[in-house]
Amino acid sequence: MAIAVLRNDDKTNAWRSLLRSKAPDIPVYDYKDSFPKEEIRMAAVWKHPAGSLSAFPNLLGIQGLGAGVDFILEDPDADPGIPVMRVVDPYLASDMAEYVLAQIMAYLRGLYVHASDKGQKKWNPAPYRRIEDLRVGIMGMGQLGTAVAGLLGRTGFRVQGWARTPKNASVEVYHGPKGLPDFLQQSDVLVCLLPLTPETQGILSASLLEGLPQGAFLINVARGPLLVDQDLIDALDTGRLSAACLDVFHQEPLPREHLFWEHPNVWITPHVASVTDPDSVADQVIRNYRALIEGRPPENLIDRRKGY
Amino acid sequence: MAIAVLRNDDKTNAWRSLLRSKAPDIPVYDYKDSFPKEEIRMAAVWKHPAGSLSAFPNLLGIQGLGAGVDFILEDPDADPGIPVMRVVDPYLASDMAEYVLAQIMAYLRGLYVHASDKGQKKWNPAPYRRIEDLRVGIMGMGQLGTAVAGLLGRTGFRVQGWARTPKNASVEVYHGPKGLPDFLQQSDVLVCLLPLTPETQGILSASLLEGLPQGAFLINVARGPLLVDQDLIDALDTGRLSAACLDVFHQEPLPREHLFWEHPNVWITPHVASVTDPDSVADQVIRNYRALIEGRPPENLIDRRKGY
């Protein structure tokens, strides 16, 4: 009985070494190596290559190695009868909150404009805005959204949330399609932290953006396909939005020919808002492996009907 | 009896109109106009032209129109027997705090590096740092320093202060030359908010910067002459400092030939960390004028021996 690590990046080996060092009794394989596939009871995956999951006939569970598991649920090779788990990095939510705070503060104080002025040796003392001037709306009030609301609240921002269903939270949370217009109307900054599901794909569209106050600022730190790229460009070009900060994209790395690269009011970061730290989640992966083997319920199980 | 407004920028007229609208009974003159100079009882000044104060034989007080008054105390035409006042903008301290938070968050999350990468269409997911990784040291624990410490503390930073004399504050405050080495050694970020006095001029020198942890980050939001420019460049070039954020300079606007403009690790903003809002302080100026006329003590009087 063993674990196989399947990733689309160069971190497969690091993960294998880490899991082995934490649990020397568990065999851990790199999916690209040759080993007896029927031994594998858990696949530990991050955007694994298409088809790679079909190799294992005796899987008891699929362990996502990040917060989002959309890429597993969309995989036709992931048998719906096999439990899917995500990891909950204790830093994942606070890292996300700090990233969002950094981008909102940069927006408030015009730091990107000052950086561009510096490149031209331009002394341009433009006016600035204050924390009290902006109302922040957070779409998606799960673990990450709640952490973002908490940090922004402590910093002094007025914060509200929107979720699919009613939530108990320390801030007002609108819910469902009926709650959306009022929520959007009061969001000078819109932070998208929704999970990617068939229901949310393309939700950041022209019609949604039109519901925001004139000159609003969009931050998408969830998943690229939540956004209709061309609708964002149109909203920026008409002034409906003043700027957008994007950490996630339909295709990553963002292709060189994409219009976002050259748009002056789009700020790009390379999917670094919150990066899972293997060291802080390896123990969860090992606990889940042992739970599967021993027939106990694993941690952080995904509800396939909800998609998260 | 009247007020004269003396400024080196294009805001003299706006100030005159504002004071007149708030107190129609008080004559307010632009120093460049012709009017009976002996009528002037208060000079309301911001970096007034050299020699311009000598025109008024019957001054009862000099009212600075910003938080810093060094330019008044250095003016040989400002009779030491005449009281000097500054304005205390209710937003001045919170604006400063928000600026410092914005720059520290930008540093933590590498936003200037990401902005530069974007210009080159470069996808470079560099690691980031966390609020818990940085200890922030604030030099100058007056009204502004205290506000900065408060906001950074609420956001989660470990904060300490340094001041000339012992202070009661919500954070640990080192003091005097003896307290400086310990303070510096624990300041991964050094925020300078000292008043400019003969004692503090050039305090941000090579010997001070050498006391900081390797790779520290300097923020100067006080006055340009506190810093020895060449010492900063040397500290950046040897890696002693990782970056510096400067809002103030020996000469403003910063001359086009200055080395700071082209240094990759110097971030420049054009003296916008905290800008006095005339609307929020005009009433103080008027109250001080009436106090001078009626022989009562004005508000926010400067202690010439301390220099602030």
Contacts between the chains, C-beta under 8 A, distances in Angstrom:
chain1	res1	chain2	res2	distance
A	91	B	130	7.3
A	94	B	130	7.3
A	94	B	131	7.9
A	95	B	128	7.5
A	95	B	130	6.8
A	98	B	105	7.0
A	98	B	108	6.8
A	98	B	109	7.0
A	98	B	130	6.5
A	98	B	131	5.8
A	99	B	109	5.8
A	99	B	128	7.8
A	101	B	105	5.8
A	101	B	155	7.3
A	102	B	102	8.0
A	102	B	105	3.7
A	102	B	106	6.1
A	102	B	108	6.6
A	102	B	109	4.3
A	102	B	111	6.1
A	103	B	109	8.0
A	103	B	111	7.4
A	105	B	98	7.0
A	105	B	101	5.8
A	105	B	102	3.7
A	105	B	105	5.2
A	105	B	106	7.4
A	106	B	102	6.1
A	106	B	105	7.4
A	106	B	106	5.6
A	106	B	111	5.6
A	108	B	98	6.8
A	108	B	102	6.6
A	109	B	98	6.9
A	109	B	99	5.8
A	109	B	102	4.3
A	109	B	103	8.0
A	109	B	269	8.0
A	109	B	272	7.9
A	111	B	102	6.1
A	111	B	103	7.4
A	111	B	106	5.6
A	111	B	111	6.8
A	111	B	112	7.8
A	111	B	269	7.8
A	112	B	111	7.8
A	112	B	115	5.8
A	114	B	267	7.5
A	114	B	268	6.9
A	114	B	269	4.8
A	114	B	270	7.4
A	114	B	272	7.9
A	115	B	112	5.8
A	115	B	115	5.4
A	115	B	116	8.0
A	115	B	267	6.9
A	116	B	115	8.0
A	117	B	268	7.9
A	117	B	270	7.5
A	118	B	261	6.7
A	118	B	267	7.0
A	118	B	268	4.7
A	121	B	256	5.1
A	121	B	261	4.7
A	123	B	252	7.7
A	123	B	253	3.7
A	123	B	254	6.4
A	123	B	270	4.7
A	124	B	270	6.0
A	125	B	270	4.3
A	125	B	271	6.2
A	125	B	272	5.0
A	125	B	275	7.5
A	126	B	272	7.1
A	127	B	275	7.7
A	128	B	95	7.4
A	128	B	99	7.8
A	128	B	272	6.2
A	128	B	275	7.7
A	130	B	91	7.3
A	130	B	94	7.3
A	130	B	95	6.8
A	130	B	98	6.4
A	131	B	94	7.9
A	131	B	98	5.8
A	151	B	155	7.2
A	151	B	156	7.6
A	154	B	154	5.1
A	154	B	155	6.5
A	154	B	156	7.7
A	155	B	101	7.3
A	155	B	151	7.2
A	155	B	154	6.5
A	155	B	155	5.4
A	156	B	151	7.6
A	156	B	154	7.7
A	252	B	123	7.7
A	253	B	123	3.6
A	254	B	123	6.4
A	256	B	121	5.1
A	261	B	118	6.7
A	261	B	121	4.7
A	267	B	114	7.5
A	267	B	115	6.9
A	267	B	118	7.0
A	268	B	114	6.9
A	268	B	117	7.9
A	268	B	118	4.7
A	269	B	109	8.0
A	269	B	111	7.8
A	269	B	114	4.8
A	270	B	114	7.4
A	270	B	117	7.5
A	270	B	123	4.7
A	270	B	124	6.0
A	270	B	125	4.3
A	271	B	125	6.2
A	272	B	109	7.9
A	272	B	114	7.9
A	272	B	125	5.0
A	272	B	126	7.1
A	272	B	128	6.2
A	275	B	125	7.5
A	275	B	127	7.7
A	275	B	128	7.7
